[in-house]
């Protein structure tokens, strides 16, 4: 009897973790371990370097401040989240449409790409005072800044997705009479979906950054306004509390974009399979 035959029964006796439970436990355990390690390093840095509270407050003090000011942080997080979500929707819809047009038509690429690159190269924080001077204090200037930050990556990703379609696939579809909306549904959209979904997960957090940047320049609410006021008042625990809430908001947006992207990809794949079988 070989050694492999002897070890096989012992390995077979081990009860494997149920398939559905293991991903759930890993998705909960790993982030908690990472969070615990980060908090431990935070506390260790304070102790080792003997940092005063006005430089780096203790984690317990910051989390306590999150609890005491939870209503303030929640209301402003909702205000920032609304701007970021609206900007993300506008950029997703507009970026996909414009990316399809630019990617498919060479003339449109020559017309619009220089303008898009120029807008992307501009520092958005420099545009915020101009938008406020034109539009006043309100939702629209903040929305424009967030859209400018999130629009270009989605558009560029869709352009790359369109250009990735092999020419022989286009020729074959035309030879079989696949054109118009049928071509868009069965060839074009499934081809650009991975690129669009990848860019969406990236810009999901950038939408939050854009809203925060706009709130720094001029706003009466939002987490950016909280950070600005807390810094001016030297309220360091509140600054760190707002930073943590901002990070959590970015995680929520990233998770939502990832889930939406997976659902969209599955839906396009299912639609493609139904069309192919039909």
N, C-alpha and C positions, 0 to 999 in steps of 0.2 A: 504493500500500500504506500502510495507516494505521500509526501508532506502536504501537497495541495489537497489530496483527498481527506487527510486527517483534519486540516483546518476548516474545510467546508462546512461540516455540521456545526462547529462552534460559531462560525459567522452567521449561519442560518438561524441560530437561536436568538440572535439579537433582534429585538422588536423595533423595526424602523419607525420613525416619527411619521404620523399621518401626513399625506401629501398636502392637505389643505392647511394644516396647523403650522408646519415649518415656515412657509413664507410669512405668515402673520406674525409668528414669534420673532422672526428675524427683523421684520420691518418695525417692530416695536422695540426690540432689545437693542439693536445696534444704535439707533438714534439716542436712546437713553444712556447707553454707555458713553457715547461721544459727548453728550451734554454733561455727564458727571465728570469726565476727564477735563473738559474745558473749564468747568467751575473750579475743580481742584487746582488746575494750573493758574487760574485767576487769583485764587486765594494764596497760592504759593508765591506768586510774584509780589503780592502785597507784603507778605511776611518777610521774604528774603531781602527785598529792597527797602523795606520799612517806609512804604509810600503813605503819605497822608491822605485823608478822605477826600480832600479837594482835588487831588490828582487822580486817584483811582479808589472809589469806594468799595467796601466789602460786598460780595455777592448777596449776602443776607440783607444788607441795607437796601440794595437795589430792588430785590424781589419784594421786600416789604413795601417799598415805595410803589411798586406796580400794584400791590393790593390796595393801598390807601388811596391812590389816584386812579383807580381802575376806570371810574366813570369818565374822567378827563381823557385818559388814554384811549378808551373805547370810542368815544364820540369823535375824536380826531382821527383815529385809525379808520373809522367808517368814512369820514370825509375824504381822506387820502385814497382809500380803496375805491370809492366811487369814481374819482377822477382817473385812477389807474385802469379800472375795468373798462370805462367808456373809451379811453384812449386805446386800449388793447383791442377792443372790438372794431373801432374805426380803422386802426392800422391793419388788422387782420383782413377785413373785407376789402378796404381800398388797396392794400399792398398786394393781395392775391390778384385782384382785377387788373391793376396796373402792371404787375409782373407778367401776367398772361399776355397782355397787349404788347409790352416791350419785348418779351422773349419771342413772340411769334412773328412780329413785324419788324424787320430790320430798320425801316424808316422811323418808326416810333422809338426804337432804341437810340438812334442817332439824335433824335429831338430831345428826349427826356433824360437820358442817362447823365449828360453833363450837368443838368440842373439838379438832379438827385444827388450826385456826388458833391456838388458845391454846397447844397444844403446840409449834407451829412458832415462836411468838413467844418462848418461854422460851429463855434462854441455855443451851446444852447443857453448857457447861463447869461451870455451876452445879449441874446435875443429877448430874454424875459423882460427887462425894463422897457424895451421897445413895444412889446405886445401890451404891457400894462399901460404905457402912455397912449397907445391907440385905442385899447378896449376897456381900460379902467380895471379896477379890482373886482374880480369875480371868477366864475368858473371857466370862461372861455380862454383867457390867457394861459391858465394852468393846463387846460386841455390841449392847447396848441403845442406847448412845450413837450408834454408827454407824448403826443402824436409824432412830433418831429424826431424824438429819440427812438421810437419803436417802429416807425414806418419803413425806413430804409432796409433794415435787415430782412424783414419779411419779403419785401419787393425783390431784393437781390436773390434770396433763396428760391423764390418762384421762377425768376429768370433762369437760374442755373438748372432748375428742374425741367423747364421747357426745353432748354438746350441739350439736356441729357437724353432726350428721346432720339433713338437712332433714326437716321433718314430712311433706312429700309422699312422701318415700322410705319412711317408716314406713307411711303409709297405703296406698301402692301395694303394699308387701310383704304387708300384711295382706289386701288385696283379692285377691291372687293365692294366698293360702294359705300364704305363707312365714312360719312362726312357729317358736317353740321353738329347738332347737339349730341348725336350718337358718338361721334369722334371725341367730343369734349368729355362725355360721361364715361366712355370705356377706355380711352387712351390717355387723354390729356390730364384729367384730374387724378387718376391713380398714379400717374408718373410724377406729378409735382407734390403729391401728398406727403411723402417722407421728408422732402425738403421744407415744405411749409410747416409741418408739425415740429421739426427740429428748430426752426427759427422761432416758432411760437413759444416754445419752452424757454428759449433764451431771452426773448423780449418781454416775457411775463414779469420777470424781476426788474427789467429796465423800465417798465411802465411805472412801477413803484418809485424807482429812482427819479424818473422824470417829474412825477407829481411832487416829490419832496423838493427837488431843485426849484420848481416853480413856486412852491410855498415859501422857500427861503427868501425869494425876491419880494413878494407881496401877497399876503394872504392873512385872513383873520381866523382861519381854522386849519386843521390838518396837522399831521405829525411834524412836518417841517416848521410850522409856526411854533409848536411846542418846543422843538429843539432850539429854535432861535431865541425864544423868550427865556427858556431855562438856562441857556448859555449866558445870556445877558445878565441874568440874576445870580450867576455862579451857583446854580442849583445842580451840582454834578450828579447826585443820585437820580434826579429826574431826567437829566440828559441821557444817562445810561439806560434808564427805564424806557425812554422813548426809542432809543436805538434798538433795544431788545424787541420791542413791539414792532418796530419797522422790519426787523429781520424775520419775525414770525409772519408778518403780512406778506413779505416776499416769498416765504416758504409756502404759504397758502396759495398764492398766485401761481407759483411753479407747479404745485401739485394739481391745481385745477386745470392748468394748461396741458400738463402731461396726460391727465385723464381725458380731457376733451380731444386731444390729439389721437389717443388710442381709439376712442370711440369713432372718431371721424375716419381713421384709417380702416377700421374693421367694417364700417358701413360702406365705404367706397369699394373695399375688397369684395364684400358680399354682393353689392350691386353689379360689380364687374363679372362675378361668377354667374349670377343670374342671367346677365345679358349674354354671356358666352354660351351657357347651356341652352338658352332660348334660341 
